[in-house]
C-alpha cells in the first residue's frame, strides 16, 4: 500500500494547491502566481540541503549530476505545462469538473508506460480505465456545446492532464536517479526562467496575505510532486492508476466548502462511473494477481530501466 498511500497524499496536496490557485486566479495572472510558487520552493530546497549538510548529511536531495539531462529537461517542462494548464483551467471550471478531465490521466499514463517503458499492463486494467474515461465524456460532453469559458477551461485542464501523465511516466523512467533534485531543483529553476518574464509583465499589487498564499503554493506543490514521484517509483502504473480517482470527493468537498457549489447531475453521474471503475479495477487487479502468482512468490519491479516486471521468491517466503 505504500505507492497508493503516497499517491493519495499527493492528490490531497495538489487539490489544496488548485483550490488556492483558483481563488487567486480571479485577481492575479498566471505568471505572478506560478513565479512566486517557485520563489518559495527553490530557496526552501536549497536551505534544507545546506542545513542538513551542516549537520553531517551532505547531498540532501541527491546528486546534482544526471546521466539523462534531456529527460530531466523534458520532465521539468512537462511540469510547467501541467501547472499552467490547471491554473488556467480552474479559472473557468469548478474543481470537480476539472478533476473529471484529470481522471483521464490514469489511462494516458497506462498508454505511455506500455508504449515507452514496456511495462506489462493487465488487460482488465485497460478495460476499467476505458470505462472511467467514458464517465468523463458522459459528464463533459453536454457542457461543450456553448463554447466560451467552459470549453477553454476543459482544453486547458486536458493539456495539463497530458503533461501530468508525461511527467509521471518520466518519473518511472528516471527512478534509477533517486533524490529530489530532478523533481524540485531543476523544475524550480525552469519555472523561474519561464514565468519570471510573465510575472514582470502582468504583476499586480497584492496585500501580504495574498503574497503568502502564493508562496504557500510552493510548499504545497513541492510536497505533492515529491509524493507522486515516490508513488510511481514504488508501484507500477496499472497499480496506481485507479487510485487517482480519489481526487473526486476531495474536489467536491472544496467546491462545497469554498464556493458553495454542488456538482450538477452530469458531473455526479460521470463521477459515479469513474469511481465504480476505480473500485472494480482494483478488485480485478487483486484477483488476477492472486491467480497469477504462485504461493511464496512476490511481485517486484525489475531493474530500474522499467522495461519489465518479474517474479522472484521473497526472502520471507510470504506473498504481499
N, C-alpha and C positions, 0 to 999 in steps of 0.2 A: 504493500500500500504506500510505499514511500513516494513513488512517482505521482500517483493521483493526489496524495496529500499536498505535495509541493505545487502541483498544478492548481488545485483549489485555492491555496493561499495566494498564488499569483493572480488568479481570476478576481478574488476579492480586492486585492490592491489595485489592479487595473480598473475595476469598477469604481472604486473611490476616486481614483485619478480622473476617470472620464466624467464622473459627476461634478467634480471640482472644475474641470476644464469647461464643461457645458455652462456652468454658472458664470465663468469668466468670459466665455466666448461672446456674450452679448455686449460686452463693454471694451474688449481688447482684441487686437489682431493676433493671428496665428504666430507671427514672428516673435512678438513680445512674450507671449505665454510660454512657447516652447523654448525660446532662448533662455529665459530665466530658469526653466527646469534644469538645463544643463549648467547654468551658472552655479546652481546649488549642487548638482550631482558630481561634477568634476572635482571641485575642491574638497568635497566630503570624502571622496575616494582617495585622493592624494594625501589628505590629512590622516586618514586611517592607515594608509601604507607607511607614512613617516612615523606615526605614533607607535605602531607595532614594531617597526624597525628599531626604535629607541628602547623597546623592552626585549630586545634579543630575538625578534621574529621578523627578520628582513624578508622582503619579497612578497608581502601580502598581496593577494590578487593574482599571483602567477608571474612568470617572466614576461618582460616587455617584447622580447623577440618572438617571431612566429614563422613557421615553415609555410604558411599559406596566406601571404599578405593580401592577395587578390580576393580570396574567400572572406577574409576578415573585413576588407573594404566593402565587399558586396553585402555582408551581413549588416554592417553599420548603416549602409544606405537603405537597406530594407527596413531597418528600424526607424529611419527618418520618414520614409514614405508611410509606414504604419501610423506613426504619431500624427502626421499631418492629416492623413485620411480620417482617422477617428475624430480629431479635433473639428475638422470641417463638417463631417457628417453629423455629429451630435449637436452642432449648432442648429440644424434643421429638424432633427428627429428626437423623439423620446428615447431614453436609454434602452427600453425593452425592444423597440422596433429596430434600433441599430444593432443590438446584440443578436437578434434573429438573423440578420445578414452575416454577422460574425460567426454564426453557427455553421456556415459553410467551411470554416477553417479546418475542422477535422477531415472532411472529405478531400479538400485541397492538399492537406498535409499527407494523407494516405497516398494520393496520386504522386506527389513529389517524392515521398520516401520510397515508393515502389519503383519509380522511374529512375531516380538518380542515386539512391542509396542501396537499391536492390534488397530492401527489407521485405521479408515474407509477410503478406497481409492475408489473414484468414478470409475466405470468401464471404462468410456471413457478416464480417465487419463491413465489407463493401455494401452489402445489401441494406443493412440498417443505417449506415451513413447516407445512402441514397434516399432512404425513407425520410431521414431527418432533413435532407436538402429539399425534398418535396414539401415538407412542412414549412420551410422558409418561403418557398414560392407561393404556397397557399396564403400566407399572411401578407406578403409584399405585393403580389400581382394586382389586387384590387386598388392599390393606392398609387399606382404608377400612371394611370390614365391622364390625370390632370397636369403632369409635369411639374414645373416650378420647384419650390424648396424641397419637398419630399423626394422628388426624383434626383435632385442634386445630392441630397443627403445620402440616399441609398447608393449612388455611384461612388461617393467619397468613402463611405464605410466599406464598400466592396473592394475598392483599391487598397484600403488599409488592411482588409482581411487577407487579400492575396499576398501583400507584403509580409503580414504576420506569419502566414503559412510558409513562405520562403524562409523567413527568419528561423522558424522552428526546425525546418529541415536542415538549415546550415548549422544550427546548434548541435544536431546529432552528427553531422559530417565533421564538425570540428571538436567533438568531445575528447579527442586524443590530446587536445591542448587545454588542460584544466585551468581554472582560475577565473577571475573576474575582469582581467584586463580586456579581453575580447568583447565582453558584453557590457562593460561600464566605461572604461577609459577611452578606447578608440571611438565608440559611438558618441561619447560626450564631446570629444574634440570635433568630430564631423558635425555634430549638431550646432556647436558654437559657430563654426565656419559657415554653415549653410543658413542658419536662422538669424545670425548676427546682423547682416545687412538688412534683412526683412524687418527685424526689430527696430533698427535705426530709422527705417523709412516710415513705419506705421506706429511709432511709440506714442502712447497716450499716458498723460499723468495719472498716477494711481495712488490711492491712500496706502499707508503702511500695511493695513490688514490685507489688501488685495495683493500687494507685493509678497507678503508672507505666504499667501495661498499659492501664488505662482511658484515660489521657491519650494513649498511643500510638495508640489508635483514631482520635484526631482527625487525626493526620498521615496515617494510612492512608486514612481516609475522604476527607480533603481531596484527596490525590493521586488516588484513584480517581475522584472526581467531576470533577476537572479533566481527567483523561484521557478519560473517557467523553463529557463535554461537547465537548471538542475533536474527538473522533472523529466525533460526529454533526454537527459543523459542517463537517468535511472531506469526508464521504461521505453518500450518501442511505441511507435505512433499509433498502431492499432489498439494498444492497451490504454493509451491516454485519450484518444480521440473522443469517445463518448462523454468523458468527464467534463469536457469543455461546456456542455450544455448547462452546467450548474450556474453559469452566468445569468440564466433567465430569471430565477427567483431573486437573485441579488439585484438585477437591474429593475425589476418590477418594484421591489421594496424601495429603491431610491426614487423612482418616479412618483410613488405614492407619498413618501415622506417629505420630499423636497418640492415637487411640482403639483402635488395633489392630483395626479393623473393616473387613472386606472386604464390598463390596456384594453383596446377595443376587442370585439368578438373575433376578428380575423387573427389578431395577434395571439389571443388566448388559444384559439384552435390550432394555429401553427405551432405555438409553444407546446401544446399537449402532444402533438405529433412528434416533435423533436425530443421531448423528454421521454416519451414512450420508446422511441427508437434508441435512446441512450440506455434505458434500463434493459431492453431486450438484447441490445448488442453486448452489454456486459454479461448478461446471463448466458448468452450463446457462446461468448468467448470462454467463459469458465468451463462450460460443458465440453467444448471442443478440446480445451487444454487438458481436462481431466481424462478424456478418452485417448488423447494422443501421446501423453507422457507415461511411460511405464513407472511402476512403483519404485521409489528410491532414486528417481531422476529429478533433476531441476532444470528449469528453463532459464538459460543465462545468455546474455549477449555474447557475440563472438568478438574477434579482435576489434580494436577501436575504429577500423575503417567503416563499420556499419554496413558491410555488404551482405551479411548473413547472420542468422542465429542458429545455434546448435544446441544439442543436448549433451549434458555431461553428468556424471554421478556426483551428487552433492557429498561434501565431506561428512555431513551429519547423517547421511542416509535418509533424510526426510525431504519430501516434496514441499514446496512453499504453499 
